[in-house]
Amino acid sequence: MTLDVASPVPQPTGTSVATVSQWLGPAKSSAAPHSPWLTAALLAAIITALVTVVLARRRHLEDERSRLTEIFAGATRAVAAYREMPYAIRRRNHREGPAERVRLSQDMARTQADLSYYLAWTAAEAEEVGQRYASLVAELRRVAGRSCHDAWLQPPPTRDDEMNIPPSVVDLSPIQPFETAFAAAAKEHLDAYLTWRALLRRP
């Protein structure tokens, strides 16, 4: 059998192309359909994740603030304990001289240790608060320390009326401005944990 190379290749007619197009139908897009339900679900997931992160951050800030509150409160208690020493020395029991000297010396040693402890801790936690506390402790030791020294030079009381100690005898008023400055610095530092800026700041 011999092929006729010169024979023309048959071309499709307009009618045949139209017929094929009818069979195949209109072309369809390969893109996924846009679903409002899918968009809403994605948005809800994002919001839920953000709320979870914010709540976790808030709990962390509240825990940190509570921890610092305890530290600053302990520092204040140490100052209060030192303030009481001049009164305790003046009111020592006259019947137990040697034992009272030992007891009060041990109390003073513990108080001094607590002050040194909180000096280091407040400085490590917050620079401004640490500086204010250091100034307070320095003034406390100067004023209350001198009152303690004077108290040891006085005989212990033997009558009830001698238990009254007026400000003219023990005057600790110079300490008050330093206590106020420390309290203000501590409050400012703690209040900073309640702001949106702290909440949004990277840990």
Backbone torsions as a table, in degrees:
resi	resn	phi	psi	omega
1	MET	NA	133.2	-175.0
2	THR	-111.9	127.8	178.3
3	LEU	-86.4	139.0	177.8
4	ASP	-89.8	100.8	-177.5
5	VAL	-63.2	-29.7	-175.7
6	ALA	-79.9	-6.6	-177.5
7	SER	-69.8	134.1	-179.3
8	PRO	-71.2	145.5	177.7
9	VAL	-76.3	129.6	-178.5
10	PRO	-65.5	136.0	179.9
11	GLN	-100.6	145.6	178.4
12	PRO	-69.4	143.2	-179.9
13	THR	-86.7	163.9	178.1
14	GLY	-58.8	-36.9	-179.1
15	THR	-63.9	-40.9	-177.8
16	SER	-68.4	-37.8	179.1
17	VAL	-65.5	-41.9	179.1
18	ALA	-64.4	-39.0	179.7
19	THR	-63.7	-42.4	179.0
20	VAL	-63.6	-41.3	179.6
21	SER	-62.0	-37.8	177.9
22	GLN	-66.0	-39.4	178.8
23	TRP	-64.0	-44.1	-175.4
24	LEU	-74.0	-28.7	-177.6
25	GLY	81.8	176.1	-178.5
26	PRO	-67.4	146.9	179.6
27	ALA	-66.2	142.3	-178.8
28	LYS	-110.9	143.8	179.0
29	SER	-76.3	141.5	-179.6
30	SER	-83.4	-7.9	-178.0
31	ALA	-70.9	146.8	179.7
32	ALA	-69.8	142.6	179.6
33	PRO	-64.9	145.3	179.6
34	HIS	-82.0	117.9	-177.0
35	SER	-110.8	122.4	176.7
36	PRO	-63.7	-28.8	178.1
37	TRP	-66.6	-38.5	179.1
38	LEU	-66.1	-42.3	179.1
39	THR	-63.3	-43.1	180.0
40	ALA	-64.2	-41.1	179.5
41	ALA	-64.8	-40.6	178.7
42	LEU	-65.4	-42.5	178.7
43	LEU	-63.3	-41.6	178.9
44	ALA	-63.3	-39.1	179.2
45	ALA	-65.1	-40.5	179.3
46	ILE	-65.0	-45.0	-179.8
47	ILE	-63.1	-42.4	179.1
48	THR	-61.5	-41.9	179.1
49	ALA	-64.6	-42.3	179.5
50	LEU	-63.8	-44.0	179.3
51	VAL	-62.1	-40.3	179.2
52	THR	-62.4	-43.5	179.5
53	VAL	-65.1	-44.2	-179.2
54	VAL	-63.6	-43.4	179.6
55	LEU	-64.8	-39.6	177.6
56	ALA	-64.6	-40.9	177.5
57	ARG	-63.9	-41.3	179.8
58	ARG	-63.8	-42.8	178.2
59	ARG	-61.8	-40.3	177.9
60	HIS	-62.1	-43.8	179.7
61	LEU	-65.2	-39.2	178.9
62	GLU	-65.6	-40.7	177.5
63	ASP	-64.5	-41.7	179.4
64	GLU	-65.7	-41.0	178.9
65	ARG	-64.6	-40.7	177.8
66	SER	-63.3	-40.0	179.4
67	ARG	-63.8	-44.4	179.4
68	LEU	-67.7	-35.4	177.2
69	THR	-59.3	-41.8	178.2
70	GLU	-64.6	-39.0	179.1
71	ILE	-64.1	-48.6	-178.5
72	PHE	-66.7	-34.5	177.0
73	ALA	-66.5	-40.8	177.0
74	GLY	-63.5	-39.1	177.1
75	ALA	-62.6	-38.7	178.2
76	THR	-68.2	-38.3	178.4
77	ARG	-64.0	-37.2	178.6
78	ALA	-64.0	-40.1	177.2
79	VAL	-64.6	-44.0	-180.0
80	ALA	-62.2	-38.3	178.7
81	ALA	-63.7	-40.0	178.4
82	TYR	-67.7	-38.4	179.1
83	ARG	-60.4	-31.2	-177.9
84	GLU	-79.7	-14.6	-174.6
85	MET	-61.4	-44.0	178.7
86	PRO	-57.9	-37.3	178.8
87	TYR	-71.0	-42.0	-179.9
88	ALA	-63.2	-38.0	179.9
89	ILE	-67.8	-43.4	-179.8
90	ARG	-67.0	-27.1	-178.1
91	ARG	-99.0	16.8	-177.9
92	ARG	-61.7	153.0	-177.0
93	ASN	-72.5	119.6	-177.2
94	HIS	-72.6	-17.2	-179.2
95	ARG	-82.3	-17.4	-176.8
96	GLU	-125.7	61.8	-174.8
97	GLY	-55.7	-60.4	-178.3
98	PRO	-61.3	-41.9	-179.3
99	ALA	-65.8	-38.4	179.1
100	GLU	-66.5	-38.2	178.4
101	ARG	-63.4	-39.9	178.2
102	VAL	-67.0	-45.5	-178.4
103	ARG	-61.4	-48.5	-177.7
104	LEU	-68.8	-34.5	176.7
105	SER	-65.7	-38.2	177.9
106	GLN	-68.5	-39.5	176.9
107	ASP	-62.0	-42.5	178.9
108	MET	-64.4	-40.2	179.7
109	ALA	-63.0	-42.5	178.4
110	ARG	-64.6	-41.0	-179.7
111	THR	-65.6	-42.2	177.7
112	GLN	-63.0	-38.8	178.0
113	ALA	-64.9	-40.5	178.5
114	ASP	-64.2	-41.0	178.6
115	LEU	-62.1	-43.9	179.0
116	SER	-64.5	-39.0	178.7
117	TYR	-60.8	-48.7	-178.1
118	TYR	-75.9	-23.5	172.3
119	LEU	-60.1	-46.5	179.8
120	ALA	-69.2	-40.7	-174.6
121	TRP	-70.4	-45.5	-179.9
122	THR	-64.1	-36.1	178.0
123	ALA	-65.3	-35.7	-179.8
124	ALA	-73.8	-31.9	-176.3
125	GLU	-81.6	-41.5	-176.0
126	ALA	-153.2	119.6	-174.1
127	GLU	-60.3	-48.5	-177.6
128	GLU	-64.2	-44.1	178.9
129	VAL	-63.4	-41.5	179.0
130	GLY	-62.2	-39.6	178.6
131	GLN	-65.7	-42.7	178.6
132	ARG	-64.1	-39.6	179.9
133	TYR	-68.6	-38.0	178.2
134	ALA	-62.7	-41.3	177.3
135	SER	-64.5	-40.5	178.7
136	LEU	-62.5	-47.3	-178.0
137	VAL	-65.2	-37.7	178.0
138	ALA	-62.4	-44.9	178.2
139	GLU	-68.5	-37.1	177.9
140	LEU	-60.3	-47.2	-179.8
141	ARG	-66.7	-31.6	179.4
142	ARG	-71.7	-49.8	-174.4
143	VAL	-79.5	-56.5	-178.4
144	ALA	-68.4	-32.8	177.3
145	GLY	-62.5	-40.8	177.7
146	ARG	-65.8	-38.6	177.8
147	SER	-65.7	-36.1	175.9
148	CYS	-64.4	-43.3	178.1
149	HIS	-58.4	-46.5	179.7
150	ASP	-65.8	-34.8	-178.2
151	ALA	-65.3	-36.8	178.5
152	TRP	-66.9	-23.8	-179.2
153	LEU	-79.8	-13.0	-179.4
154	GLN	-96.2	146.4	177.6
155	PRO	-69.3	150.6	177.8
156	PRO	-67.2	153.9	-177.9
157	PRO	-71.0	149.3	176.5
158	THR	-121.9	-6.4	179.3
159	ARG	-127.7	158.4	-179.0
160	ASP	-62.6	-40.4	-176.6
161	ASP	-67.5	-18.9	178.6
162	GLU	-78.3	-7.9	177.9
163	MET	-76.6	-17.0	177.2
164	ASN	-78.7	126.6	-177.9
165	ILE	-122.9	103.9	-177.9
166	PRO	-75.8	163.6	178.2
167	PRO	-61.0	-23.3	177.8
168	SER	-68.4	-20.6	178.9
169	VAL	-93.2	-47.8	176.8
170	VAL	-122.1	104.8	-178.4
171	ASP	-110.7	106.7	179.8
172	LEU	-108.0	12.8	-176.9
173	SER	-60.4	-30.8	178.3
174	PRO	-61.1	-16.5	-178.9
175	ILE	-78.7	-25.6	-170.9
176	GLN	-55.4	-46.6	-179.9
177	PRO	-60.5	-33.4	179.7
178	PHE	-72.8	-35.2	174.9
179	GLU	-65.2	-41.3	179.2
180	THR	-63.8	-41.9	-179.8
181	ALA	-65.2	-41.0	178.2
182	PHE	-65.4	-44.0	179.7
183	ALA	-61.9	-39.7	179.7
184	ALA	-66.5	-42.1	179.4
185	ALA	-65.5	-40.8	179.1
186	ALA	-64.6	-43.1	179.8
187	LYS	-63.7	-43.1	179.2
188	GLU	-61.4	-41.0	179.8
189	HIS	-66.5	-40.7	-179.5
190	LEU	-71.0	-37.7	180.0
191	ASP	-65.3	-26.4	179.7
192	ALA	-63.2	-21.0	179.2
193	TYR	-78.4	-7.6	-177.8
194	LEU	-102.0	5.8	-175.9
195	THR	-93.9	159.6	175.0
196	TRP	-64.0	-32.5	-179.7
197	ARG	-61.2	-42.4	177.5
198	ALA	-67.4	-35.5	-178.3
199	LEU	-67.7	-36.1	-176.6
200	LEU	-92.5	-10.9	-179.4
201	ARG	-69.9	141.9	179.6
202	ARG	-66.0	132.3	-178.7
203	PRO	-62.1	NA	NA
